[in-house]
Amino acid sequence: MSKRVMYYDEIASSLLNIVKDDNTVTYEDFLIDMKTFIIDKYNVQNLNEFRGFWKAKFKKVANDLKYIVGKDRNNNIWASTVAEIKENRTREQHKQPSESTVSSSSNRILTPVEKALVLELYSKIEKKDKGNLSTGEKISDCMYDLARNSVFEHPVHSYIFDTSDPVWRTYFTPEELKEAKNYNSKLVVNIPEELQTLMSSFENKEYTTASHYYDHALEYKFPLGTHFDKRWVQEGVMSACELFYSHHNRLNLNEYSEGNLLHEVWNFVYKLYKDREIVAKPGERCSIATSMAKNNKRSLEAITPRGRKIMGSRVNIVFTADENELGACEVGKGNASIVDDKYLNYGLKKLPKTSRDMLVTQTTINPNKTNSLCTVGYLMMGNSQAHFIGQK
C-alpha cells in the first residue's frame, strides 16, 4: 500500500477550489491559494527542498484527481512566497520576548470599510428589537459600542452575542448577563419527571466504581423502539463505565486523538437525535452554510475576474434534516479554559459563526418562521463540554 501524501486533504481541497472549466490546475494558482498554509508549515529547512516538497505533492494529488497540470504564467509566485518566509523569519529573530506576546492565531485587523458597514447595520436596528433588559440596558447598543471600539475582528462584527465571552463583563453586570443569556430564549426544555428520577437514581454514595454504576444501569429494561430518552441515558452511562473500567477507574484523556474523544467519550452527543429525522454526519465536515456565506459575492465575470470559491468551516459533526444544516459539533484535545487560544478560537469564534451562518440559511429558506428558528453548536474540549444556541 502506498504511503499517504502529507497534507493530502488540504492540497485536494485547494485544487478543488482552483480547477478551471477545462479540468486544468496550475502550480502558480495552487501557491496563491495555499500561500498562508505553506508559509505556516515552513520549519527552517532548505528553501529549495521546501519548494520541491510542495511541487511534488501538488503533482501527485493533481494526478490522483485526474486534473491536467497547466502551464504557469511565469509570475514567479514562489519568489514572493520565499520573500514572506524570510520576512517572517527575520521578524521572529528580532522579536523581543515579553510577558504578553500576541498569539499566532490572533484575529485580523478590520478595515475602515468593514467596520463602517457593520456599524451602519447596527444603527438600523429598531428600538423594539434592541434587546431591552429590565435595567434599561440595551443589548444591541452595547454590541454597537464594542463593534465601534474594536480594532480586531470579533464575533460582534458578525452580529453574534455570546454571554460566555469575558469581554461582556465590562459592559454588563452579572445580573444583566444572566438575564441576557435567557433573553427571548426559544429553547425551553422541561425534563420529564420519569427521566429526572432515572438520572437521580445514579446519585448514590454507595456507588464508588464503574462496575457499580454499570450494574445499576443494567437493572432497567426498556423494550427496543420505546423510551428512547431513557435508553439514551442508560447507554450513555454504560459507555462511560466501560471507559473508566478499561482505565482502572482513572480516565486519562491525554493520549486520545480528537477522533477517539468524539467516538469513545462524546458519542452520546451525536446519538441524541437518533429518534427523529435529524442525521449526525461525523468526520471533518465542511458546512455548506458557511461556504455560501463566504462566497455570497461570487458570480460570473463581468468587469472583474471571478473570485475563487472559498471552503466553508470544517467541523467534526454537522447535524442535518433533509440536507438542511441545523447544528454543528467541534472537538478539541485537552481541557481548555475560557482564556486558552483553543477555546477562544473554537468556542467564541468558529462554532458561533458556523451556527450563525446556518441560522441565516434557515431563515432564508423559511422566512415565515424566522422568529422561531434556532441552531445548536456543541463544543467538547477533553472532558469538558459547552453548547451554544443560535437564534434571532
Secondary structure, 3 states (H helix, E strand, C coil): CCCCCCCHHHHHHHHHHHCCCCCEECHHHHHHHHHHHHHHHCCCCCHHHHHHHHHHHHHHHHHHCCCEECCCCCCCHHHHHHHHHHHHHHHHHHCCCCCCCCCCCCCCECCHHHHHHHHHHHHCCCHHHCCECCCCCEHHHHHHHHHHHCCECCHHHHCCCCCCCHHHHHCCCHHHHHHHHCCCCCCCCCCCHHHHHHHHCCCCCCCCCHHHHHHHHHCCCCCCCCCHHHHHHHHHHHHHHHHHHHCCCCCCCCCCCHHHHHHHHCHHHHCCCCCCCCEEEEEEEECHHHHHHHCCCCCCCCCCCCCCCCCCCEEEEEEEECCEEEEEEEEECCCCCCCCHHHHHHHHHHHHHHHHHHHHHHHHHCHHHHHHCEEEEEEEECCEEEEEEEEC
